[in-house]
Amino acid sequence: MVTKWQDKGCESCRNLWESGQRPQELAINYDLHSRLHKCKECGTYWEQHERYADIIDESEAKKLYPDAFFETDK
């Protein structure tokens, strides 16, 4: 199911992406050419690719970016 942009994250993190900024970066996956970000306001995880960013659920984030999570978070 496709989620509309206005339903992703919160207004704060969407505004960051729209203004050329981004939420806090947590990790880089060099194999996927992507970066993991997390909004400080709503806690949404974002995956930034070379041309776009989209939300990602926590379980997928832990699988693709294991170094971004403490051992107790796994």
C-alpha positions as CSV (number, residue, x, y, z in Angstrom):
1,M,0.0,0.0,0.0
2,V,1.3,3.4,-0.9
3,T,1.3,6.0,1.8
4,K,0.6,9.6,0.8
5,W,3.5,12.1,1.6
6,Q,1.3,14.0,4.1
7,D,0.8,10.8,6.1
8,K,4.5,10.0,6.4
9,G,6.3,11.0,9.6
10,C,5.2,14.3,11.1
11,E,5.0,17.9,9.7
12,S,8.4,18.6,11.3
13,C,10.4,15.8,9.5
14,R,8.5,16.4,6.2
15,N,9.5,20.0,6.4
16,L,13.1,19.1,6.9
17,W,13.1,17.0,3.8
18,E,11.2,19.6,1.8
19,S,13.7,22.3,2.8
20,G,16.8,20.3,1.8
21,Q,17.6,19.4,5.4
22,R,17.0,16.0,7.0
23,P,16.3,14.4,10.3
24,Q,19.2,13.1,12.4
25,E,21.4,10.6,10.6
26,L,21.9,7.3,12.4
27,A,23.8,5.0,9.9
28,I,25.0,4.5,6.4
29,N,24.5,1.3,4.4
30,Y,27.2,1.5,1.7
31,D,26.0,-1.7,-0.1
32,L,22.5,-0.1,-0.6
33,H,23.8,3.4,-1.1
34,S,21.4,4.6,1.6
35,R,21.3,6.3,5.0
36,L,19.1,5.8,8.0
37,H,17.6,8.9,9.7
38,K,15.2,9.3,12.6
39,C,12.9,12.2,13.4
40,K,13.5,13.6,16.9
41,E,9.9,14.8,17.0
42,C,7.9,11.7,16.1
43,G,10.4,8.9,16.1
44,T,9.8,7.9,12.5
45,Y,12.7,6.1,10.7
46,W,13.5,7.4,7.2
47,E,15.6,5.7,4.6
48,Q,17.4,8.1,2.3
49,H,18.3,6.8,-1.1
50,E,20.2,8.6,-3.8
51,R,17.1,10.3,-5.3
52,Y,14.4,10.1,-2.6
53,A,13.6,9.4,1.1
54,D,10.8,7.2,2.4
55,I,9.7,5.9,5.8
56,I,10.9,2.5,7.0
57,D,9.6,0.5,9.9
58,E,11.9,-0.2,12.9
59,S,12.3,-3.9,12.3
60,E,13.5,-3.3,8.7
61,A,15.8,-0.5,9.9
62,K,17.3,-2.9,12.5
63,K,17.9,-5.5,9.8
64,L,19.5,-3.1,7.2
65,Y,21.3,-0.8,9.7
66,P,22.2,-3.0,12.7
67,D,25.0,-0.7,13.8
68,A,22.5,2.1,14.5
69,F,21.0,0.2,17.4
70,F,22.4,-0.7,20.8
71,E,22.6,-4.4,21.7
72,T,19.7,-3.9,24.2
73,D,17.5,-2.5,21.3
74,K,17.9,-5.5,19.1
